[in-house]
Amino acid sequence: MNILFIYSLNTVGSLAKPLESPEQIQFGISYISSFLKKHGHKTKVAVLSRNSPENNINILNEYLKIFSPKLVCFTAVSTEYPLAADLARYLKEKHPDIYLLIGGPHVSLNPDSVLPDSFDALCLGEGENPVLELVSQLENGVAPSGIPNLWIKQGFELEKNLPRPFLENLDSLPFPDREMWQEWIGERPGSRYAILAGRGCPFQCSYCSNHALKRLAPGSYVRFRSPENIVAEIKDIIAKFPVKKREIYLEVESFNANKEWAIGLCSELEHFNKTLEQPFSFGANLRIMPNADLESFFVALEKANFKFINIGLESGSERVRREILRRNYSNKDVTNAVTLAREHGLKVVFFNMIGLPCETLADFKETVKMNRICLPNQHFTSIFFPYPGTDVYSLCEKQGLLKESSGPEMERMKATLDLPGFSKKQIQRSYILFDYYVYRGRKPMYKILGRVVRAYFTSKPRLIIFWKRLLRLPFFRSLREKYGEY
């Protein structure tokens, strides 16, 4: 059977090549696709943009014509769901014989809100086996029914099937389908690959969906692939694709959540690199934990040729982290980890959020202070956006903070909450000037001003399209390569 996947995003690159690097492929779709291909089915993906409705319909019609899918699968986070719903209505009206399935975080966390739309079935949780069973039933001319993880519309009735346990052995899955994305990836020098090293997270951060997703099914939610399987995938990438930058990002929520596994993987990567003339370098997420002994961990990272770690500081205020975000560690824990990382040759990347519920201007100044103390080599700072289905979204509802929406196109770039101790105007100003506050006197002013201008442009609805077009020009692309990487 032919199956078409629909993936949408807020494009930065061109509409024809919306993905700037192979790192940006969506793993959920990629794994389901390779699983279906393993069982003899054919798949394609259409990458669309919520900024170009007319172009989306043209692309969709082209794929319907040349590929004739019998099943169209959507995935969506909250901000992409309206586009998915619009496309489903279009398909149901024009091609009622095509079966429509949707999954992804928004559907898994808010299934009741999705039911009125035009989809024939909803997938809650992991999708490999449910989609394969659905395809098998459709291929055999059977009305879909009795498939765990799927809510299936049966006329005016709804069949809510029980969840199946989380997939225990991730090594049993074929490597993610990267071939299907190639036509959508632009030519950006220095692009790296990402590998999904595990699924799930053991922590309970209030702004994240993991705390809700882990309740969807029985079984172990936090799982890791074997080091041998991960290295085998790296070899597969080398054999099949042009590797322009010998750097791989190991995507997993918390790389050090299982220290024994992480050190074992580092050992396997170290041995693998010794077989190469040009070794690979690596990066991953580090979870800060109270009073953690990280010495042996960082020794292992250095031997494996890790070059950077991502640290989710989120807020420099210990009060905000403890009371709002459920991240219980001290600023001393953060500075100790940063110091030790640099002693072992690692660059440090911070993730910060501004405008969290209950945050004050004084709390924000603590975030600036922590960034000035640690001086991350790179940072990704965003304005808090309340995602439905998370605990912090419920907190915003209880406090009456969700009075208006800035719209999905301004997600994490435009202030949404107007807080008693931190107004929308102050939040927006803090976002735009963040690099100036942190790096003044520590970096060349032209670099600081470049980041300030970028933040200003991307926070203005009328300027963001101009900014994105500007970034496509060769001169600015070269600057991003020179100054925008780790």
C-alpha angles and dihedrals in degrees: 000000000000114000124188121202121204118209123175134185142165096269125226096170127054122304090243093050105023096162114077097196142006087255089076099064114122109247099203093059092040095056095045090049095051089046091054092045090052087060095050103266129129123233140184134177129219114204111207137180127227086214094065114049096166093049090049092058091048092052092045093050091049092054092046088054100046100033106029097206119200091199129038116196123199130192124191146174115209096272093049096045098087090059092048090051092050092050091047091054090050092049094046090052097044101031109023091166093067113093114230123209128177131190139153136105098304093052094043092052099037108027096149092059090054097051098083091059128088101270119120095210141010126216115213113196128344115012112196100093097030093054092046091052091047091051091049092053093046091047090053093049093249121144103245113256143142097028113147114234092024129106104203128195111227104186105289092346130082123219109207107194121200120257121259120226118273111271104268104195109051090179088069090070121089115245114277117277106256096162093073091061099050097094090054098051119095125218104265116162116233095027116163134201129239128214124200103231098180148344131245135018129243095212129091106220108170096221094053128081095224093090089059099037093055089062093058097083143012123256134052112329096189111068135160132202118237116264089239092055092050092051089048089057092051088054089049091053091050091051097048109031141044107260105205095169120035094218127109128193112215103216113210128127096242116009093192097045087104104033095185092053092046094051090046090053091048089054091051091049091049091054091045092052090053088064092057132080088212110035123213123241123214144204135192146165118278120204113212112225130184115275092345119176101226101164097100090041094055091044088057092047091052093050090050091053098249109171104184144015130204116225121193101216088158092170131017089210111096088202093057092046093048101039102032109021101033092230104138110193134103131248086245088061088054096048091046091053092047092049093048092046092055092047086061095049098260126142115222127226120192128205113206133182126202128197100030117169111275091015117138132199087256090056090052090052087056088057090052090047093052091048091050091050094048098031096202115217088231134005137195108205122180140170113254113261118192109232116200113245096036124109093238089056088057089050090054090051092051091050093049093240098133097083096132142003127232090211128254093269089068095044111156092354101074126056112252103173125063102206127195092235098030117037125209089249091053092046092052093047091048091052093051096045098038096111091049092051093048106036105030107130090010102070134032110279093233090061092048093048091049091058092044091053090048092052091048094050095045092051094057116080093209094048102041094080090050090049092051091050089049091054091057093063113104094238094055093041089056091050091052090052091050100044107014102065129082 
